[in-house]
Amino acid sequence: MKSEASSPQIYIDQLPQVRKEPMRLLRKCILENLPAGFEETMSYGMIGYVVPHSIYPGGYHCNPQLPLPFLNIASQKNYIAFYHSGLYADPEIKNWFTETYKAQVHTKLDMGKSCVRFKNPEHIPYSLLGELCRKISVADWILIYEKQIRR
């Protein structure tokens, strides 16, 4: 569900009580594990993590006015969503994640191209998502983006 919140904290404050703590923990996990250079922002009505224009002036190819997106989290109607562009753009990262998820988490992986959905917030594997966040630096993401997406 798209939010009009102007900051990540306001976004979390406006959530239903049952979603506040899982989203706070997910945000904390990302902030503690995301490599330097990514910037937290609000994007597409969700909490987003982007490569700022100061690092990648060309911005997002679909709209160069926007910074290069990398990761988003959102409280949707029926689940918490973790959108990670590396899962979509890098087959090695996707394979690592799906195999590691199966080995570490007892629930079935509910995943789209870049979206991992958690219908039960108690099953969010924060440590695994933190490990995923550490796998791609800003420089790595720019290279992957230019090679795989911005053709």
N, C-alpha and C positions, 0 to 999 in steps of 0.2 A: 504494500500500500504506500503510495507516494505521500511524503510528508512535506509540509511547508516550513519545517523547523529551520532556523537560521544557523544552528550549530549542532554538533554531535551530542552535547550534553542536553540541549533542549529536546532533541529528537528522543533521547532515552527517557527524559523526564515526562514526556507526553505519552509514553507507552502504557498499556494496561499493566497492572502490578505484576502479573505472572510473567511478563516478558522483560521487565526492567533489569533484574539481576542477571539473567543469561546474556542479555545484550551488553550490559556493563562489563561482564567478565570477558565476553568475546572482544569487545573494544580494547580492554586492558591487555588481553593476549596478543592482539595485533600490534598495539603500540610498543609492547615489550619485545617483540620479535621481528618486526619489519625493519629491513636494513635502512641505514641513514639515507636521506635524500627524498624519500617519499613524504608526501604532505597529506595530513588529514584535512578533509573538507566535507562539505555537503555537496553531493552530486546526484542528479537524477532522483531527488527526493529521498536519498539514502545516505548513510555515512559512507564516505568514499576515501580512498587512498590513491593519490595520483602522483605523477611526475610533473612538478610545476614547470611553468614556462621558463623560469630562470635556469632550469637544467635542460629542458627540451623545448626550445622556442617554437618549433613547428606545431606543437599541440596535437590534438586528436584529429586524424584525417577527415572524419565525418563532420567535424566542426572545429577548425583551427583556433577558434576563440577559447575553447575549453582545453584544460591541461590534459595530458595523456593519462587516461584512466588505467588502473591496475587492479584494484580490489574494492569491493563494496560489501556492506552488510546491511540487512534490512529485516524488520519484523513484518512479515507478510500476513495475510489473513489466517492461513492455516499452518504456517511454519516460519522458522527463522532461516533466512537465506544468507549464504556465504558465497559471494561471487568472486572468483579468482581467475583473472585473465590468463595466467600461466597454464591453468588446466586446459584451457581451450587452445592455446597457441603452441604449447610445447608437449609433444607426445611422451617424451621421457618423464616429465614431471607428472603428467596424468597417469601414466603406468605406475610410477613409484607410489603416487597417492592412492590409487585404487587397490594396489596390492598391500600396502601398509595398512590401509583402513581395514581390509578384510582380516589381516593378521591381528590387529589391535582392538578392534571394536566389535562387539557382539551383535550390533544391529545391522540390518541391511543398508548398504549405501544407496541413498536416493540422490542421484546426480544427473544434471543436464550437461550441456556443453561446457559451461563454466560455473554452474550453480550447484552447490551442495545444499540440500534442504534438510532441516532438522525439525520434524513434527513434534518431537518430545525434547524440550530444552535440556532435560536431564541426561540426554545421550550425546550432547555436544562434546567431541574429543578435543578439548582446548589444547592439550600438549601436542597433538598431531597437527592441528591447524597452526600452532606456533611454529612447528618444525617446517611446515609448508611455507609459511611466510618468510622464513630465513633462507629458503632455497634460491630466490631470485633477487639479485641486487638491482638498483636503478639502472646501472650500465647494462646488466644482463637483459633486463626487460626492454630497454630501448633497442638492443640488437635483435631480440626475438621479434619485437613489434615490427621493426623495419624489414626483417627477413620474411616473416610469416603473414603479416597483416597489411602493412602499408606498401603494397606492391604497385 
